[in-house]
């Protein structure tokens, strides 16, 4: 077993594990840690706990020390410097007439580097901009292009549910989301209703997907022929979480429907309905483009 703590450097942001060694570290403490990019200050969001060493993907870096008042003051000064650097960079972007949108500036704790995050529709030649910024700040400059998900994550906002966006409050990583998830969860296939503030598929489609997949394995498909206490019929719709099946019956020229618990029906022929959902058909091009953009975002995603 190995002792670990979870540290977050920025909110929102990923949580990274570090080795606390013999330090008495509590949740919400500020700590100085060694990273691949030098020393960083972060907040402890997971207090000390033990996990099996085989669960660790790489050797843990150690906590250098609990942050001192001097460290915390230095970090606060860096936050103020970031605001000034943001204004200066924006002025230089206008000067060079670059088609890019600056979203955030980040000073590394040891002042070894300043990161400028931006969005743009394509590739940007910012070599002259970097040279001028390096001359002004007398340190290493790095410009990083980010996607629309990361942009919204940094800007913040509220979702259609009325709560703060998941990516701004607790979501550390963006996971792949697909139209298939929306179909299996029987939610609207109107792009405007399943897209988040970023214009991509809502992250929350992923949250219950494992449950839906598990239940759908045991349930008949829409269009399947099933046997019930009232005779044979065709599955018309499914309430997946309730495991309730609505069956369509034909009695001569009349058609009627009845709901049954999944446990009360027997599948005779599990043939799925082939016709496309009317809403999916209406928005097919938009849905395909939305899924394409989601895949591209995932491929280009950077660990920042």
C-alpha positions in Angstrom: 0.0 0.0 0.0 1.1 3.6 -0.8 0.1 6.8 0.9 -1.1 9.5 -1.5 -2.8 12.9 -1.5 -4.7 14.5 -4.3 -3.7 18.0 -5.4 -5.4 20.4 -7.7 -3.5 23.3 -9.1 -6.4 25.3 -10.6 -10.1 25.1 -10.2 -11.4 23.7 -12.4 -8.7 21.2 -13.1 -7.5 17.7 -12.9 -6.5 16.1 -9.6 -2.9 14.7 -9.4 -1.6 12.3 -6.8 1.6 12.9 -4.8 3.6 11.2 -2.1 3.1 13.1 1.2 5.9 11.0 2.9 5.9 11.9 6.6 4.3 15.3 6.3 1.1 15.9 8.3 -1.1 17.3 5.5 -4.8 18.1 5.8 -7.4 18.7 3.2 -7.4 22.3 1.9 -3.8 22.8 2.8 -1.6 24.5 0.2 1.5 22.4 -0.7 4.6 22.9 -2.9 5.2 19.9 -5.2 7.6 18.9 -7.9 6.1 18.5 -11.4 7.5 17.9 -14.8 7.3 21.6 -15.4 9.0 22.6 -12.1 7.8 23.5 -8.7 4.0 24.2 -8.4 1.7 25.3 -5.6 -1.6 23.4 -5.3 -4.5 22.8 -2.9 -5.0 19.4 -1.3 -8.5 18.2 -2.3 -8.0 14.5 -1.3 -6.6 14.0 2.2 -3.9 11.3 2.9 -5.1 7.8 2.1 -3.6 4.4 1.2 -4.1 2.7 -2.1 -2.5 -0.4 -3.7 0.8 0.4 -5.4 -0.4 -1.6 -8.5 -3.1 1.1 -9.0 -0.5 3.8 -9.6 0.4 4.3 -13.2 3.8 5.9 -12.5 6.1 6.6 -9.6 4.7 9.3 -7.4 6.5 12.6 -7.2 6.9 13.9 -3.6 5.5 16.8 -1.8 8.3 19.3 -1.1 6.7 21.1 1.7 3.5 22.6 3.1 3.2 26.1 1.6 4.5 28.8 3.9 2.8 32.3 4.2 5.6 33.5 1.9 4.8 30.9 -0.7 1.1 31.8 -0.6 1.9 35.5 -0.9 4.1 34.8 -4.0 1.3 32.8 -5.6 -1.2 35.7 -5.0 1.4 38.1 -6.6 1.6 35.8 -9.6 -2.2 35.9 -9.9 -2.0 39.7 -10.1 0.8 39.6 -12.6 -1.4 37.3 -14.8 -4.0 40.0 -15.1 -1.4 42.5 -16.3 0.1 40.0 -18.7 -3.3 39.3 -20.1 -3.8 43.0 -21.0 -0.4 43.2 -22.6 -0.8 40.1 -24.7 -4.2 41.3 -25.9 -2.6 44.5 -27.1 0.1 42.7 -28.9 -2.4 40.3 -30.6 -4.2 43.4 -32.0 -0.8 44.9 -33.1 0.0 41.8 -35.1 -3.6 41.4 -36.3 -3.7 37.8 -35.2 -7.1 36.0 -35.5 -7.0 34.4 -32.1 -8.9 34.8 -28.8 -6.8 35.0 -25.6 -8.6 33.1 -22.8 -6.2 32.9 -19.9 -2.7 33.5 -18.7 -0.8 31.3 -16.2 2.4 32.1 -14.4 4.3 29.0 -13.2 5.0 29.2 -9.4 8.8 29.5 -9.9 8.3 32.1 -12.6 10.2 29.9 -15.0 7.5 30.2 -17.7 4.3 32.1 -18.6 1.6 30.2 -20.4 -0.9 32.0 -22.7 -4.0 30.0 -23.6 -6.0 30.9 -26.7 -8.6 29.7 -29.1 -8.6 30.0 -32.9 -10.3 28.4 -35.9 -7.0 27.3 -37.5 -3.3 27.4 -37.2 -1.8 30.8 -36.1 1.8 32.0 -36.8 2.5 33.7 -33.5 6.3 33.6 -33.7 6.7 37.4 -33.6 4.2 37.6 -30.8 6.2 35.1 -28.7 9.5 37.0 -29.3 7.9 40.3 -28.2 6.3 38.8 -25.1 9.7 37.1 -24.2 11.4 40.5 -24.5 8.8 42.2 -22.2 8.6 39.5 -19.5 12.2 38.3 -19.6 11.2 34.6 -19.2 10.1 31.6 -21.2 6.8 32.1 -23.1 4.5 29.4 -24.3 1.3 29.8 -26.3 -1.2 27.0 -26.1 -4.2 26.6 -28.4 -7.2 25.0 -26.6 -10.5 23.7 -27.8 -14.0 25.1 -27.1 -14.6 22.8 -24.2 -11.5 24.1 -22.4 -12.5 27.7 -23.3 -15.9 27.3 -21.6 -14.3 25.4 -18.7 -12.1 28.5 -18.0 -14.9 31.1 -18.6 -17.5 29.3 -16.5 -21.3 29.4 -16.5 -24.4 27.5 -15.8 -26.0 24.6 -17.6 -29.6 24.0 -18.7 -30.1 22.3 -15.4 -29.5 25.6 -13.6 -26.4 24.5 -11.8 -22.8 25.5 -12.4 -21.3 23.7 -15.4 -19.8 20.3 -14.5 -16.5 21.1 -16.1 -16.2 24.3 -13.9 -17.1 22.6 -10.6 -15.9 19.0 -10.4 -15.2 17.4 -13.8 -11.4 16.9 -14.1 -11.3 15.1 -17.5 -13.4 15.4 -20.7 -14.6 11.9 -21.7 -15.8 10.9 -25.1 -19.5 11.4 -25.6 -21.5 10.1 -28.6 -24.9 10.3 -30.2 -25.4 6.6 -29.5 -25.5 7.5 -25.8 -28.4 9.9 -26.4 -30.3 7.3 -28.4 -29.9 4.6 -25.8 -31.0 7.0 -23.1 -34.1 8.0 -25.1 -33.3 11.7 -24.9 -34.1 14.3 -27.6 -32.0 14.0 -30.7 -32.3 17.7 -31.4 -28.7 19.1 -31.3 -29.8 22.2 -29.5 -31.1 20.1 -26.6 -28.2 17.8 -26.2 -25.4 20.3 -26.6 -23.7 22.2 -23.8 -22.6 25.8 -23.6 -19.5 24.8 -25.5 -21.6 23.7 -28.5 -20.5 20.1 -28.0 -22.4 17.1 -26.7 -23.2 17.5 -23.0 -20.8 15.7 -20.7 -23.6 14.5 -18.5 -24.7 12.0 -21.2 -21.8 9.9 -20.0 -22.8 9.7 -16.3 -25.5 7.1 -16.5 -24.4 5.4 -19.7 -22.9 2.3 -18.0 -26.2 1.7 -16.2 -28.2 2.0 -19.5 -25.8 -0.4 -21.3 -26.1 -2.9 -18.5 -29.9 -2.8 -18.6 -30.2 -2.8 -22.4 -28.3 -6.1 -22.5 -31.2 -7.7 -20.6 -34.1 -5.9 -22.4 -35.7 -6.6 -25.8 -35.1 -4.2 -28.6 -37.8 -1.9 -30.0 -39.6 -3.9 -32.7 -38.9 -7.2 -31.0 -41.7 -9.8 -31.0 -42.6 -10.8 -27.4 -45.0 -13.0 -25.6 -47.1 -11.6 -22.7 -50.0 -12.8 -20.6 -52.2 -11.1 -23.2 -50.7 -12.8 -26.2 -48.0 -11.9 -28.7 -47.1 -8.3 -29.5 -44.4 -6.0 -30.7 -42.2 -3.9 -28.4 -43.2 -0.3 -29.1 -41.1 1.6 -26.5 -38.9 0.9 -23.4 -38.4 2.8 -20.1 -34.9 1.5 -19.6 -34.3 2.6 -16.0 -37.7 1.2 -14.8 -37.3 -1.9 -17.0 -40.8 -1.4 -18.3 -41.8 -2.4 -21.8 -44.7 -1.0 -23.7 -46.1 -3.6 -26.1 -48.3 -3.0 -29.2 -51.1 -5.5 -30.0 -53.3 -5.8 -33.0 -56.8 -7.1 -32.7 -58.3 -7.1 -36.2 -58.3 -3.5 -37.3 -57.8 -2.2 -33.8 -54.4 -1.4 -32.2 -53.9 -1.1 -28.4 -50.9 -0.8 -26.1 -50.1 -2.2 -22.6 -47.1 -1.8 -20.3 -45.4 -4.8 -18.6 -42.4 -5.3 -16.3 -39.6 -6.7 -18.4 -39.6 -9.8 -16.1 -43.2 -10.6 -17.2 -42.5 -10.9 -20.9 -40.7 -13.5 -23.0 -38.7 -12.6 -26.1 -39.7 -14.6 -29.2 -37.7 -12.7 -31.8 -35.4 -9.9 -30.8 -35.4 -7.9 -34.1 -34.7 -4.2 -33.7 -36.7 -1.6 -35.5 -34.8 -0.4 -38.5 -36.5 2.9 -39.3 -34.8 6.1 -38.2 -36.2 8.2 -35.4 -38.0 11.2 -37.0 -36.1 13.7 -34.9 -32.8 12.0 -35.8 -33.7 12.1 -39.5 -34.6 15.8 -39.3 -31.3 16.7 -37.7 -29.1 14.0 -39.2 -26.5 16.3 -40.8 -26.2 18.5 -37.6 -25.8 15.4 -35.4 -23.1 13.9 -37.7 -21.2 17.2 -37.6 -21.6 17.4 -33.8 -20.2 13.9 -33.3 -17.3 14.6 -35.8 -16.3 17.8 -33.8 -16.4 15.8 -30.6 -14.0 13.2 -31.9 -11.6 15.9 -33.3 -11.6 17.7 -29.9 -10.7 14.4 -28.2 -7.9 13.7 -30.6 -6.4 17.3 -30.2 -7.0 17.5 -26.5 -3.9 18.6 -24.6 -3.1 17.8 -21.0 -2.8 21.3 -19.5 
